Amino acid sequence: MEGFLEQWGQAAYTTAGFFWMALWAFVLGYVVSSMIQVFVTQKRMRKYMDGDTKKGVLLGTFFGFISSSCSFAALASTKSLFKKGASFVASIAFLLASTNLVIELGIVISIFLGWQFVVGEYVGGILLILISWLLIKILNPRKMIQAARETLNDEEKQEGSDKEENWQEKISSEEHWVKVARQYKMEWQMVWKDVVVGFVIAGIISSFVPDAFFETLFINTGEGSEDFSFAETLQHVVIGPVAAFLTFIGSMGNIPLAALLFGKGVSFAGVMAFIFSDLVVFPVLRINARYYGWKMSLFILFLLFSALIVASLSLHYSLNWLEMLPDPGQVNISERSFFKIDYTFYLNLVFLAISGYLIYLGFWKKTEVKHSMAAMAPKSRLLERIMSVLAILGLVWISSGLIVQFLIL
């Protein structure tokens, strides 16, 4: 019984720690999304990102890089851009750039895995965008794209017309910042259940599931297993997203687990596929379904899964050809301290202050603003109820586990 309580406490602490690591990124991503919704008009967005052109993809990649965030926040920002008139391929480029071309992610990867994986992350991010762009051009899913845009346009009609106003006047208007604050709340309402459930599962897996479980997922792994056939490498790449699904907490939280896999003998390609997989797991699939419908959500899943397989294999064999594949022996995972005073601590304080100001501005400051808060209807009421129950149970699990960790043990 005492052993279970220790694991429970550690699982809850891990969940809280992972969320603390990603908190500032969540706030940043949803603030950016809310600002895009309020300040960027459809006409202006079409001017920069409309059309399947090199310029649209380049700008989508650039905008994604400067607004880099965790996958949940990136999904909201991508939806905002697509709804405002950005082309589908430019929106996908933004999504992939904002989750892979991330400076803070590269720093964490360098600490846990080494420079080869940092190169793989950034070069792989570009490859993911190029491969997705090529697949979209080949498959040309015009009808699906139009249907998804019409679904979002229905939401646009509920929220009101998008008036063409001077953006300087909008930014200086308190009324529009109140709209940003209320949109910020709506973005959180859309995904909070998925966030809670995903992080709780991550904590449980990290504390209750032994390392040997992950070793059994990948063939020909273990000490001394460094040479892999193409079939074995491909199996690692395909299983990588499965492992990411089982431990899903987003890229930042997954890096220590990626280091664990690499240290246990998983190939470079398999670990890169694991890192790239934050956009091909069920919570993301479900959020995309709420935004665009299940048909488009499954297409995006196929698109990104295919791209990460090709990108991971390309990176693996390119580094192998250059004789630059990293040595699993270089990875040494130490116990992580989540709540130490470092850059994450200060960033969280800054973005918590920003979040607090938006809450005050939107819900305590007396300002009359017309802004509909109606979210998109869930695709499945039963699934929505199940997610609500799981999220509430998850919150109880975390709070009770923390009590066990700090007051009982």
C-alpha positions, 0 to 999 in steps of 0.5 A: 500500500505504501508503495502505491501511495508513493507512486501516486504522489510521484505521478501527481507531482510529475503531472503538476511539474509538466504543466508548470513547465508548459504553463507560460507556453499555453498562455502565450499561445492562447493570447496570440490566438485571441489577438489574431481573432480580434486584430487580424481581419480576413482581408489582411490575412488573405493578403499575406497567406492566401493561395498555395504559393511559396510566399504563403508557406514561407510566411506561414512558417515565419509566423509559426516560428515567431509564435512558437508554442505547445501543440494545444495553443498552436492548434488554436492559433492555426484555426484562427489563421485558417478561419481568417482566410489563410490557405490550408497549406500555409496554415499547416506550415504555421502549425508545424513551425509553431510546434517544431521550430521552437527555441525553448524546445531546442534548448531542452533537447540539447540538455537531454539528447545532444546537438544531433537531435537539435539539428534533427528537430529544426531540419526535421521541422522544415522537412515536415512542412515541405513534405506536407506541402507536397502531399497537399499538392498531390492529393489536392483535397479541395472539397474537404478544405472548402467544407472545413472553411464553411464549418468555421464560417458558420462560427464566424457568422455567429460571432458577427462580421469582421469589420475592416478597421485600422489595426492601429486604432484596434490595438489602442482601443480598450474595447478590442482588448476586452474582446481579446480577453473574452476570446482568451477565455473561450480558447481555454474552454475549448481544450481544458479537458483535453489538457487535464486528461493528457497531462494526468495520463502522462504522470501516471505512465511515467510513475506506474509503467516500468521502462521495460514496457517501452523496450518491448514496443521497439524491436531489437532494442537494449544495450549494444543495439545500435545497428538496425535494418531498414525494417527495424528502423521503420518499425521504430518510426511507426511505433514512435507515435504510439509511444507518444500517444501513451505518454502524451504531454506535448513536446516539452514534457516528452523530451525526458521520455525521448531520452529514456527511449534513446538510452534504452536503444531505440534508433535515432529515427524512432526517437525523432518520430516520438518527438515529432508526434505531438500533433498525431495523438488523440487529443489533437485529433479530437480538437481538430475534429471540433474545429473542422469536422472528423473527415478533415481531422483524419486527413490532417492526421494522415498528412502529418503522420506520413510526413513525420515518417518520411522526415524521421527516416530521412534524418536518420539515414542522412546522419548515418551517411555522414557518420554523425548518428549520436551514441546512446551512451551519451544520454544520462537521465537524472531526476528532474526538479520541476519547480526550481528557480530558473527561466521557466519560473520567471516566464510563468510569473510574467505570463500568469500576470498577463493572464490575470490582467486579461481576466480582470479586463474581460470579466471585472472591468465594467466595459460594454462590449458585444462579443459572442462567447459561443464555442463550436458545438462538440461533435459527440455529446457522449464523448464530451461528457466522458471527457468532462468526467475524466477531467474532473477525476483527473483534477481530483487525482492530482490534488489528492496525490499532491496531498499524499506526496507532501502531507502523508508520506 
